[in-house]
Amino acid sequence: MTEVFVLQHVHVFEEGGEDVKMLGVYSSRALATMAMNRHRVLPGFADAPNLASPESDEGFHITPYTLNEDTGWDEGFITV
């Protein structure tokens, strides 16, 4: 296995800000999708507003990650 699929849920608050929940890491997109479908009917997840984003499914995000590779912070970060 060289790739995993991370399932997250993002709830954006009307007054600003967001709450990101990592729900699981799966060995296939199909397993991550099954987990998303289990979560989408639970309290809170079912009530969260739909995020108007092409990669979002009512706040859920499935993101593939390649194992043993950096995820994009290879230049560090700054705090503003």
C-alpha positions in Angstrom: 0.0 0.0 0.0 1.4 3.4 -1.0 -1.6 5.6 -0.6 -4.2 6.1 2.1 -7.4 8.2 2.1 -8.2 10.6 4.9 -11.8 11.4 5.7 -12.5 14.8 7.4 -15.6 16.8 8.1 -15.5 20.6 8.0 -18.3 22.6 9.7 -18.1 26.3 8.8 -19.8 28.6 11.4 -22.0 31.5 10.2 -20.1 34.0 12.4 -16.8 32.8 10.9 -14.3 30.1 11.7 -14.6 26.4 11.2 -14.4 23.1 13.1 -12.4 20.4 11.3 -12.8 16.8 12.5 -10.6 13.9 11.2 -12.9 10.9 11.0 -10.5 8.2 9.8 -7.7 7.0 7.6 -8.6 4.2 5.1 -6.8 1.9 2.7 -9.2 2.7 -0.3 -11.5 5.5 -1.4 -14.4 3.0 -1.4 -13.8 2.4 2.4 -13.6 6.1 3.1 -16.8 6.7 1.1 -18.6 4.0 3.1 -17.4 5.7 6.4 -18.6 9.0 5.1 -22.0 7.5 4.4 -22.2 6.1 8.0 -21.3 9.5 9.4 -23.6 11.7 7.3 -26.8 10.5 9.1 -25.4 11.1 12.6 -26.4 14.1 14.7 -24.4 17.2 13.9 -23.1 15.8 10.6 -26.6 15.6 9.2 -27.3 19.2 10.3 -24.1 20.8 9.1 -24.5 23.2 6.2 -23.3 22.2 2.8 -20.0 23.7 1.8 -20.2 25.1 -1.7 -17.1 23.4 -2.9 -16.6 21.0 -5.8 -14.4 18.7 -3.6 -16.9 18.8 -0.7 -19.8 16.5 -0.1 -21.8 18.4 2.6 -18.7 19.2 4.5 -17.0 15.8 4.0 -13.6 15.6 2.3 -11.8 12.5 1.2 -8.1 13.3 0.5 -5.6 10.8 -0.8 -2.1 10.9 0.7 1.0 9.0 -0.4 2.8 7.3 2.4 6.3 8.4 3.3 6.0 11.8 1.5 5.9 15.3 3.0 2.4 16.9 2.8 3.4 20.4 1.7 5.1 22.1 4.7 8.6 21.6 3.3 9.3 25.4 3.5 8.1 25.8 7.1 5.4 28.4 8.2 5.0 31.8 9.6 2.5 33.2 12.1 0.9 36.5 11.1 
